[in-house]
């Protein structure tokens, strides 16, 4: 219980706004995550989708990535059925580091070692409680810098 309270304090102190985006497969999970974040005093910018009606994930992924690149906020959470398609789309953007995570450890390492700025979740492969645990781990972790910074700086193509 103490660890969970500490996580919430860290989250409220450092993270004020988060963008979220999903396709139809991730709609229910997105709504659960939005509720969780707002309950912890984090403003949520919702890029859609806004129903379970079939749609194309790039239509919501690009606006989320653009908003982060424009410094409207620092972090995002994205969902699609497998998490792969939305991650691939997000990672086409130069300054986006979307990490597909299906457990807490991956989410924590994505932030600590890769300075991930978008958490991608596989909505058809994890339940909503697991998603919340992963979100908590992602948001409570911080980039470690050091040797990881050198590696992160080499990610973007220099074409």
Buried (B, 14 or more C-beta within 10 A) or exposed (E): EEEEEEBBEBBEEEBEBBBBBBBBBBBBBBBBBBEBBEEBEBEBBBBBBEEEEEBEBBBBBBBBBBBBEEEEBEBBBBBBBBBEBBBBBBBEBEEBBBBBBBEBEBBBBBBBBBBBBBBBBBBEEBEBEBBBBBBBBBBBBEBEEEEBEEEBEEEEEEE
